[in-house]
Amino acid sequence: MPKNKMKDLRNHLFAALEGLADRQKPLEVDRAKAIVSVSKALIETAKVEVKFLEVTGALPADEFFAEAPRSLPAPEKPNGRAHRV
């Protein structure tokens, strides 16, 4: 089970932003770029997981999305009827 959550990613990104703005002890630009790169990869995997949950109607298998509701409505077809896979 992962120990980090999406809220932790947000906190790390805001800390990096604050570090870049700190005039007394600024965060190195290369390090900030590395943080952004890893964050983008995490966000892309989260998008894939969300899409999977939308398509299958499944519940999240882990706590990565700690703020997410524990149930998801079934996706709607264009005719307004629920679609199950």
MOURSUL-V301308 format. One record per backbone hydrogen bond with DSSP energy under -0.5 kcal/mol. CO is the residue of the C=O (numbers start at 1). NH is the residue of the N-H. E is the energy in kcal/mol with one decimal. If there is no record, write none. Layout:
co=CO nh=NH e=E
co=CO nh=NH e=E
//
This chain:
co=5 nh=8 e=-0.6
co=5 nh=9 e=-1.6
co=6 nh=10 e=-2.3
co=7 nh=11 e=-2.1
co=8 nh=12 e=-2.5
co=9 nh=13 e=-2.5
co=10 nh=14 e=-2.6
co=11 nh=15 e=-2.3
co=12 nh=16 e=-2.2
co=13 nh=17 e=-2.2
co=14 nh=18 e=-2.6
co=15 nh=19 e=-2.3
co=16 nh=20 e=-2.1
co=17 nh=21 e=-1.6
co=18 nh=22 e=-1.0
co=19 nh=27 e=-1.7
co=21 nh=23 e=-0.6
co=28 nh=32 e=-2.2
co=29 nh=33 e=-2.5
co=30 nh=34 e=-1.9
co=31 nh=35 e=-2.1
co=32 nh=36 e=-2.3
co=33 nh=37 e=-2.3
co=34 nh=38 e=-2.3
co=35 nh=39 e=-2.4
co=36 nh=40 e=-2.5
co=37 nh=41 e=-1.7
co=38 nh=42 e=-2.2
co=39 nh=43 e=-2.6
co=40 nh=44 e=-2.5
co=41 nh=45 e=-2.1
co=42 nh=46 e=-2.1
co=43 nh=47 e=-2.3
co=44 nh=48 e=-1.8
co=45 nh=49 e=-2.2
co=46 nh=50 e=-2.8
co=47 nh=51 e=-2.5
co=48 nh=52 e=-2.4
co=49 nh=53 e=-2.4
co=50 nh=54 e=-2.5
co=51 nh=55 e=-2.5
co=52 nh=56 e=-2.7
co=53 nh=57 e=-2.2
co=54 nh=75 e=-0.7
co=63 nh=66 e=-0.5
co=64 nh=6 e=-2.3
co=64 nh=66 e=-1.1
co=65 nh=68 e=-1.7
co=75 nh=83 e=-2.6
co=77 nh=80 e=-2.5
co=81 nh=77 e=-3.1
//
